[in-house]
Amino acid sequence: MEDDRLRGDQREDQKRLRDRPMWDLRQTLEFDPLPSGVAMVLEDLLRQMVREEVERSIGLIPRNLERQSQMQIPSSPETPLYQLIFKNQPKTPIFAGARIQDHEGSPLEIQLVVGPTRSPCSSPSPIKIELVVLDGDFPSHDDWTSEEFEKAIVKERTGRRPLLSGDVCNITMRDGSTTIGDLQFTDNSSWIRNRHFRIGVRVMPGINDRTFIKESMTEKFTVKDHRVCRKHYPPVLTDEVWRLEKIGKNGSSHKKLSESNIHNIQDFLKLHSVDPGQLRHILNGVKDRNWERVINHASKCDLGDKIYCYSGQNAVKIFLN
């Protein structure tokens, strides 16, 4: 009889536990001391309750993540689903020290796009990006990697300032887009083998999700020295001779011309008219293709209506315009 009563008590306790809500665990543990043998049944029941609750919670995680973010993490970081792009290309020519803008005269704009479709998208949180200078010959193929991108970054010459100044590092992109309002090159590209640069953009190193967003770059271009900005188009006869293309101010060609009493473009054209061989000898360090550019630029001058007289050794007077 006592055993039957014990089994009856156990069945009653089990039924009472099953009927309690899952969240009423504290009350479940506060009932009166149980008869012998009920502890084992209670342990099994509690294990089942915990397992069911954990499985139910885990099942909610993917749905929550999908609602919180438009960006889906790719199955393989080697094939990024997203990419940073330049909406428009920089306006050329680009001069060192001059602000870089696009073809419409607006700041460069960088967007986040879905890789396969190139359609703009937004990110659930701000993205930190940076701009770098790349070798103009990169990439040699379309399927380049982040490691190859890193190796193609060009650093400044020894003792010089960083190649890019302005809004370069730690740029914050919100809602999948940002503009670069202040950006300049501090040096020209003549010292690099192919004489071309590109501007590259990537997620800042150290950001956890940078492997999911592919880098991008502009088309290649040359960066000219800021002295070129002071050339005159067209030049005038009274301009100093260094205003001509391929003759740098205080450079070797400029010094040679000054030593030969050729100080302005009018002096240059006079000698070229009466003795082009002597002028070419003075500028013997100038390559043939650059010599042609110097002469072509000088010939753009408006010579006016003046007549000039020249008399040399063993020669009669020659009148020239």
C-alpha positions as CSV (number, residue, x, y, z in Angstrom):
1,M,0.0,0.0,0.0
2,E,2.8,2.4,0.9
3,D,4.5,1.7,-2.5
4,D,1.2,2.4,-4.4
5,R,0.9,5.6,-2.5
6,L,4.5,6.6,-3.4
7,R,3.9,5.9,-7.1
8,G,0.7,7.9,-7.0
9,D,2.5,10.9,-5.4
10,Q,5.2,10.8,-8.0
11,R,2.6,10.8,-10.9
12,E,0.9,13.7,-9.2
13,D,4.1,15.7,-8.9
14,Q,5.0,15.0,-12.6
15,K,1.6,16.2,-13.7
16,R,1.9,19.3,-11.6
17,L,5.3,20.1,-13.1
18,R,4.1,19.6,-16.7
19,D,1.2,22.0,-16.1
20,R,3.4,24.8,-14.8
21,P,4.5,27.6,-17.3
22,M,8.1,27.4,-18.5
23,W,8.8,30.8,-16.9
24,D,7.5,29.8,-13.5
25,L,10.7,27.9,-12.6
26,R,11.3,29.6,-9.3
27,Q,7.9,28.6,-8.0
28,T,8.5,25.1,-9.3
29,L,11.6,24.8,-7.0
30,E,9.8,26.2,-3.9
31,F,7.3,23.4,-3.3
32,D,7.5,21.2,-0.2
33,P,10.2,18.6,0.1
34,L,9.5,15.7,-2.3
35,P,9.3,12.1,-1.4
36,S,12.2,9.9,-2.3
37,G,12.8,9.2,-6.0
38,V,11.1,12.4,-7.3
39,A,14.5,14.2,-7.6
40,M,15.6,12.1,-10.6
41,V,12.4,12.8,-12.4
42,L,12.7,16.5,-11.7
43,E,16.3,16.6,-13.0
44,D,15.2,15.0,-16.3
45,L,12.3,17.4,-16.7
46,L,14.5,20.5,-16.1
47,R,17.0,19.3,-18.6
48,Q,14.3,19.0,-21.3
49,M,12.9,22.4,-20.4
50,V,16.3,24.1,-20.8
51,R,17.0,22.3,-24.1
52,E,13.7,23.3,-25.6
53,E,14.2,27.0,-24.5
54,V,17.7,27.2,-26.0
55,E,16.6,25.6,-29.3
56,R,13.7,28.1,-29.5
57,S,16.0,31.1,-28.9
58,I,18.6,29.9,-31.5
59,G,15.8,29.6,-34.1
60,L,15.1,33.3,-33.8
61,I,18.6,34.6,-34.4
62,P,18.7,34.4,-38.3
63,R,15.4,36.3,-38.6
64,N,16.6,39.0,-36.2
65,L,19.8,39.5,-38.2
66,E,17.9,39.7,-41.5
67,R,15.7,42.5,-40.2
68,Q,18.6,44.5,-38.7
69,S,20.9,44.6,-41.8
70,Q,20.6,44.8,-45.5
71,M,24.1,43.4,-45.9
72,Q,24.4,39.7,-45.9
73,I,27.8,38.2,-44.9
74,P,29.1,36.2,-47.9
75,S,29.7,32.5,-47.5
76,S,33.4,33.0,-48.5
77,P,35.5,36.1,-47.7
78,E,37.5,35.4,-50.9
79,T,34.5,36.5,-53.0
80,P,33.2,39.8,-51.6
81,L,29.6,40.6,-52.4
82,Y,30.2,44.4,-52.0
83,Q,32.6,46.9,-53.5
84,L,33.5,50.6,-53.1
85,I,33.4,52.5,-56.4
86,F,34.1,56.1,-57.6
87,K,30.8,57.4,-59.0
88,N,32.7,59.7,-61.4
89,Q,36.3,59.9,-62.6
90,P,38.7,62.7,-61.7
91,K,38.9,65.6,-64.1
92,T,42.3,65.7,-65.9
93,P,44.8,67.1,-66.2
94,I,45.7,66.9,-62.5
95,F,48.3,69.3,-61.1
96,A,50.2,68.9,-57.8
97,G,48.7,71.2,-55.2
98,A,45.4,71.6,-57.1
99,R,42.1,70.3,-55.6
100,I,40.9,67.1,-57.3
101,Q,37.4,67.2,-58.7
102,D,35.3,65.2,-61.1
103,H,34.4,66.2,-64.7
104,E,31.5,68.3,-63.5
105,G,33.6,70.3,-61.1
106,S,32.2,68.5,-58.0
107,P,34.0,66.6,-55.2
108,L,34.7,63.0,-55.9
109,E,32.0,60.7,-54.6
110,I,32.4,57.2,-53.4
111,Q,29.6,54.7,-53.2
112,L,29.0,51.2,-51.8
113,V,27.5,48.8,-54.4
114,V,26.5,45.2,-54.7
115,G,29.4,43.5,-56.5
116,P,27.6,41.4,-59.2
117,T,25.0,44.0,-60.1
118,R,26.9,47.3,-59.2
119,S,23.7,48.6,-57.8
120,P,24.0,51.1,-54.9
121,C,23.2,49.8,-51.5
122,S,23.5,51.1,-47.9
123,S,25.2,49.6,-44.8
124,P,23.6,49.1,-41.4
125,S,26.4,51.1,-39.7
126,P,29.0,53.7,-40.8
127,I,32.1,52.4,-42.6
128,K,35.6,53.8,-42.2
129,I,37.4,54.1,-45.5
130,E,40.7,55.5,-46.7
131,L,42.3,56.7,-50.0
132,V,45.7,55.6,-51.3
133,V,47.9,56.2,-54.3
134,L,48.3,53.2,-56.6
135,D,50.8,52.4,-59.4
136,G,49.2,53.3,-62.8
137,D,50.1,49.8,-64.2
138,F,47.9,48.1,-61.5
139,P,45.9,45.9,-62.1
140,S,47.3,43.8,-64.8
141,H,44.2,41.5,-64.6
142,D,40.6,41.8,-63.4
143,D,40.6,39.2,-60.6
144,W,43.1,41.0,-58.3
145,T,43.2,40.4,-54.6
146,S,43.5,42.6,-51.5
147,E,47.1,41.5,-51.1
148,E,47.9,42.6,-54.7
149,F,46.1,45.9,-54.0
150,E,48.3,46.4,-50.9
151,K,51.5,45.8,-52.9
152,A,50.5,48.3,-55.6
153,I,50.3,51.2,-53.1
154,V,52.8,53.9,-53.9
155,K,54.5,55.8,-51.1
156,E,56.0,59.3,-51.2
157,R,59.6,59.9,-52.2
158,T,62.2,60.0,-49.4
159,G,62.0,63.3,-47.6
160,R,58.7,64.3,-49.2
161,R,55.2,64.8,-47.8
162,P,52.6,62.0,-48.2
163,L,51.5,61.8,-51.8
164,L,47.9,62.7,-51.0
165,S,46.8,65.4,-48.6
166,G,43.4,66.5,-47.4
167,D,40.5,64.1,-46.7
168,V,42.5,60.9,-47.0
169,C,42.3,58.7,-43.9
170,N,39.5,57.7,-41.5
171,I,36.7,58.9,-43.8
172,T,33.2,58.0,-42.6
173,M,30.8,56.6,-45.1
174,R,27.1,56.7,-44.0
175,D,24.1,55.3,-45.9
176,G,26.4,53.9,-48.6
177,S,27.9,57.1,-50.0
178,T,30.4,59.9,-49.1
179,T,32.1,62.8,-50.9
180,I,35.7,63.9,-50.8
181,G,35.7,67.6,-50.6
182,D,39.4,68.3,-50.0
183,L,42.0,66.2,-51.9
184,Q,45.3,67.1,-53.6
185,F,48.5,65.5,-54.8
186,T,51.7,66.9,-53.2
187,D,54.0,65.6,-55.9
188,N,54.0,64.8,-59.7
189,S,54.1,61.4,-61.2
190,S,57.2,61.9,-63.4
191,W,59.4,59.9,-61.1
192,I,57.5,56.6,-61.2
193,R,58.4,54.2,-64.1
194,N,55.1,54.4,-66.0
195,R,54.5,58.1,-65.0
196,H,50.9,57.3,-64.0
197,F,49.0,57.1,-60.7
198,R,45.6,55.9,-59.7
199,I,43.6,56.8,-56.6
200,G,42.5,53.8,-54.7
201,V,39.9,53.4,-52.0
202,R,39.5,50.6,-49.4
203,V,38.0,49.9,-46.0
204,M,40.4,51.1,-43.2
205,P,42.8,48.3,-42.2
206,G,41.8,46.7,-38.9
207,I,38.0,46.8,-39.6
208,N,36.5,43.4,-39.0
209,D,34.3,43.3,-42.1
210,R,36.8,44.7,-44.6
211,T,37.2,41.3,-46.3
212,F,33.6,41.5,-47.3
213,I,34.0,44.8,-49.2
214,K,36.3,44.9,-52.3
215,E,38.6,47.8,-53.0
216,S,38.3,50.0,-56.0
217,M,40.3,52.6,-58.0
218,T,40.1,55.4,-60.6
219,E,41.4,55.2,-64.1
220,K,45.1,56.0,-64.5
221,F,46.3,59.5,-65.0
222,T,49.5,61.7,-64.9
223,V,50.0,64.3,-62.2
224,K,51.9,67.3,-63.5
225,D,54.1,69.6,-61.5
226,H,52.5,72.7,-60.2
227,R,54.9,74.8,-62.3
228,V,53.0,73.8,-65.4
229,C,50.0,75.7,-64.0
230,R,52.0,79.0,-64.6
231,K,52.5,78.3,-68.3
232,H,50.6,80.7,-70.6
233,Y,48.3,79.6,-73.3
234,P,48.9,81.3,-75.6
235,P,52.2,82.9,-74.5
236,V,53.2,86.5,-75.3
237,L,56.5,87.8,-76.5
238,T,57.3,89.5,-73.2
239,D,56.8,86.3,-71.1
240,E,59.9,85.0,-69.4
241,V,61.3,82.1,-71.4
242,W,60.6,79.5,-68.6
243,R,56.9,80.0,-69.4
244,L,57.4,77.8,-72.4
245,E,56.6,74.1,-72.0
246,K,59.4,71.8,-71.0
247,I,61.5,74.7,-69.7
248,G,61.3,74.7,-65.9
249,K,61.9,77.8,-63.9
250,N,65.5,77.8,-62.7
251,G,66.0,74.5,-64.4
252,S,69.1,73.6,-66.5
253,S,67.5,74.7,-69.8
254,H,66.4,78.0,-68.2
255,K,69.9,78.7,-66.9
256,K,71.5,77.9,-70.3
257,L,69.2,80.2,-72.1
258,S,69.8,83.0,-69.6
259,E,73.6,82.6,-70.0
260,S,73.0,83.1,-73.7
261,N,71.1,86.3,-73.1
262,I,67.7,84.7,-74.0
263,H,65.5,86.0,-71.2
264,N,62.0,86.1,-72.8
265,I,60.1,84.4,-75.5
266,Q,60.8,87.2,-78.0
267,D,64.6,86.6,-77.5
268,F,63.9,82.9,-78.0
269,L,62.0,83.4,-81.3
270,K,64.6,85.8,-82.7
271,L,67.4,83.3,-82.3
272,H,65.2,80.5,-83.6
273,S,64.4,82.6,-86.8
274,V,68.0,83.4,-87.6
275,D,70.0,80.5,-86.2
276,P,67.9,77.6,-85.1
277,G,71.0,75.3,-85.0
278,Q,72.6,77.5,-82.3
279,L,69.4,77.5,-80.2
280,R,69.2,73.7,-80.5
281,H,72.8,73.5,-79.4
282,I,72.0,75.6,-76.3
283,L,69.2,73.2,-75.5
284,N,71.2,70.1,-76.3
285,G,69.9,68.4,-73.2
286,V,66.3,68.6,-74.3
287,K,65.0,65.4,-76.1
288,D,63.8,65.8,-79.7
289,R,60.1,65.3,-78.8
290,N,60.3,67.9,-76.0
291,W,62.2,70.3,-78.4
292,E,59.3,70.1,-80.8
293,R,56.9,70.9,-77.9
294,V,58.9,74.0,-76.9
295,I,59.0,75.3,-80.5
296,N,55.3,74.5,-81.0
297,H,54.4,76.4,-77.8
298,A,56.5,79.4,-78.7
299,S,55.0,79.6,-82.2
300,K,51.6,80.3,-80.6
301,C,52.7,83.8,-79.8
302,D,51.0,86.7,-81.5
303,L,54.0,88.3,-83.3
304,G,52.2,91.6,-83.9
305,D,53.1,94.0,-86.7
306,K,56.6,94.9,-85.8
307,I,59.6,94.5,-88.2
308,Y,62.9,93.4,-86.8
309,C,66.4,94.0,-88.4
310,Y,69.2,91.5,-88.1
311,S,72.8,91.8,-89.4
312,G,75.4,89.1,-88.9
313,Q,79.0,88.5,-89.9
314,N,79.4,88.5,-93.7
315,A,75.7,89.1,-94.1
316,V,73.5,92.0,-95.3
317,K,70.7,93.2,-93.1
318,I,67.7,91.0,-92.9
319,F,64.3,92.3,-92.0
320,L,62.0,89.9,-90.1
321,N,58.6,90.0,-88.5
